[in-house]
Amino acid sequence: MKILVIGAEGQVGTFLLRELASSQQVSGTSMNGVENLPRLDICDAAATNKYISEIRPQHVVLTAALTNVDQCEMEPAQAEAINVQGAENIAQACKIADAGLTYFSSEYVFKGEAGPYSEKDAPEPESVYGRTKLAGEKIVAALLENHLIIRTTVVFSYLPGSLNFFMQLLNRASRGEPITVPEDQIGNPTQARNLAQALGELIESGCTGIYNLVGTTRIGRYDFAKKVMDKLGYNPGEVKPVTTAELKQKAPRPLVGGLKTDKAQAMLKKHKLWDLDTALDYTIEQMKRG
Ligand SMILES: NC(=O)c1ccc[n+]([C@@H]2O[C@H](COP(=O)([O-])OP(=O)(O)OC[C@H]3O[C@@H](n4cnc5c(N)ncnc54)[C@H](OP(=O)(O)O)[C@@H]3O)[C@@H](O)[C@H]2O)c1
């Protein structure tokens, strides 16, 4: 299958390009034209349409988004332009090119009071980021029959330059900097390679609709951070707990979050979703290989 990954220099896009290349004819675009990828700004509807109609993919994966949750809260117009209008531009282009579309969404579509959530639970986003991701979901579902909506959360990997949670912990620990982590946020950390493998299998199987794709371990951020430190050989006691309220971040966070994986697990045969130990052991092995 000919697959196009939009946002291929981001964390998830990077792993998708690597993983899908073994079984599919995959190409990608980036916002800034790095890593020799063609540049595509999804806010430019004409350019998006032109590019997708020229490449003629059978399936497009949209990972590009404004993912900084606090930035979205401070710049809602920008969040709307990228996460909603950008998604609509991609969906319209896929419709014209008769391509299927995978849209990446988030656990943040939920309020985070009653997790873990299944695909059938009613979304109720609290933040601008969550609202724009949900609006994107609705547009994609309304425009395209052949759509897959992937909800994920706390995606991590060994990826120098990325600010994912694992890399933030690694960078801080190696520099001897203080590490404070919220003790009241629960979710399912998700390894980026496992996410990419699982998505590849769902696309190959022709799945449509909403799927939660996350790691199978539901854990608080503080305990997750201590586990990472321990596995990296640092003292877990260096991690200090704080409450989310104490951090005074701009955007509200889902606290009692997490996503149920029964639907995806029932579908996945080749690439089961990983538990946290498997995910961390793989990540550290990846780090040692460099
Ligand atoms: N990472 C997570 O924990 C997580 C959790 C839940 C859901 N998700 C969703 O999963 C998807 C992938 O996340 P990720 O971790 O890979 O995010 P990421 O590393 O921040 O990558 C997103 C990419 O989108 C690009 N981008 C921003 N605006 C664009 C535009 N107008 N046109 C084209 N590209 C643009 C960014 O480029 P610049 O960096 O140059 O701006 C960045 O490379 C996103 O849709 C996100 O909402 C992620």
The ligand as a Tripos MOL2 file, in Angstrom:
@<TRIPOS>MOLECULE
LIG
   48    52     1     0     0
SMALL
NO_CHARGES

@<TRIPOS>ATOM
      1 N1          3.0630   12.7240   21.9160 N.am      1 LIG1
      2 C1          2.0450   12.4080   22.6800 C.2       1 LIG1
      3 O1          2.2000   12.0940   23.8720 O.2       1 LIG1
      4 C2          0.6650   12.4150   22.1020 C.ar      1 LIG1
      5 C3         -0.4020   12.1070   22.9400 C.ar      1 LIG1
      6 C4         -1.6930   12.1190   22.4110 C.ar      1 LIG1
      7 C5         -1.8980   12.4270   21.0850 C.ar      1 LIG1
      8 N2         -0.8560   12.7440   20.3010 N.ar      1 LIG1
      9 C6         -1.1260   13.1050   18.9110 C.3       1 LIG1
     10 O2         -0.2830   12.3200   18.0800 O.3       1 LIG1
     11 C7          0.1360   13.0930   16.9550 C.3       1 LIG1
     12 C8          1.6470   13.0370   16.8380 C.3       1 LIG1
     13 O3          2.2470   13.5310   18.0260 O.3       1 LIG1
     14 P1          3.8290   13.7150   18.1370 P.3       1 LIG1
     15 O4          4.2250   13.3610   19.5140 O.co2     1 LIG1
     16 O5          4.5150   13.0800   17.0000 O.co2     1 LIG1
     17 O6          3.9290   15.3040   18.0080 O.3       1 LIG1
     18 P2          5.1730   16.1880   17.6050 P.3       1 LIG1
     19 O7          6.4420   15.4520   17.8830 O.co2     1 LIG1
     20 O8          4.9440   17.5280   18.2320 O.co2     1 LIG1
     21 O9          5.0100   16.3060   16.0320 O.3       1 LIG1
     22 C9          4.0220   17.0900   15.4380 C.3       1 LIG1
     23 C10         4.6070   17.6260   14.1520 C.3       1 LIG1
     24 O10         3.6340   18.4230   13.4780 O.3       1 LIG1
     25 C11         4.3420   19.4590   12.8370 C.3       1 LIG1
     26 N3          3.4660   20.5700   12.4880 N.ar      1 LIG1
     27 C12         3.0080   21.5650   13.2950 C.ar      1 LIG1
     28 N4          2.2570   22.4110   12.5840 N.ar      1 LIG1
     29 C13         2.2490   21.9620   11.3100 C.ar      1 LIG1
     30 C14         1.6690   22.4360   10.1120 C.ar      1 LIG1
     31 N5          0.9500   23.5620   10.0630 N.pl3     1 LIG1
     32 N6          1.8570   21.7210    8.9750 N.ar      1 LIG1
     33 C15         2.6140   20.6000    9.0040 C.ar      1 LIG1
     34 N7          3.1980   20.1060   10.1110 N.ar      1 LIG1
     35 C16         3.0140   20.7870   11.2460 C.ar      1 LIG1
     36 C17         5.3850   19.8670   13.8580 C.3       1 LIG1
     37 O11         6.4210   20.5980   13.2540 O.3       1 LIG1
     38 P3          7.2080   21.6930   14.1440 P.3       1 LIG1
     39 O12         7.8000   20.9270   15.3130 O.co2     1 LIG1
     40 O13         8.2240   22.2230   13.2130 O.co2     1 LIG1
     41 O14         6.1820   22.6840   14.5840 O.co2     1 LIG1
     42 C18         5.8350   18.5240   14.3950 C.3       1 LIG1
     43 O15         6.9180   18.0130   13.6810 O.3       1 LIG1
     44 C19        -0.4340   14.4860   17.1550 C.3       1 LIG1
     45 O16        -1.5870   14.6120   16.3740 O.3       1 LIG1
     46 C20        -0.7860   14.5510   18.6230 C.3       1 LIG1
     47 O17        -1.8840   15.4140   18.8500 O.3       1 LIG1
     48 C21         0.4260   12.7490   20.7720 C.ar      1 LIG1
@<TRIPOS>BOND
     1     1     2 1
     2     2     3 2
     3     2     4 1
     4     4     5 ar
     5     4    48 ar
     6     5     6 ar
     7     6     7 ar
     8     7     8 ar
     9     8     9 1
    10     8    48 ar
    11     9    10 1
    12     9    46 1
    13    10    11 1
    14    11    12 1
    15    11    44 1
    16    12    13 1
    17    13    14 1
    18    14    15 2
    19    14    16 1
    20    14    17 1
    21    17    18 1
    22    18    19 2
    23    18    20 1
    24    18    21 1
    25    21    22 1
    26    22    23 1
    27    23    24 1
    28    23    42 1
    29    24    25 1
    30    25    26 1
    31    25    36 1
    32    26    27 ar
    33    26    35 ar
    34    27    28 ar
    35    28    29 ar
    36    29    30 ar
    37    29    35 ar
    38    30    31 1
    39    30    32 ar
    40    32    33 ar
    41    33    34 ar
    42    34    35 ar
    43    36    37 1
    44    36    42 1
    45    37    38 1
    46    38    39 2
    47    38    40 1
    48    38    41 1
    49    42    43 1
    50    44    45 1
    51    44    46 1
    52    46    47 1
@<TRIPOS>SUBSTRUCTURE
     1 LIG1         1 GROUP 0 **** ****
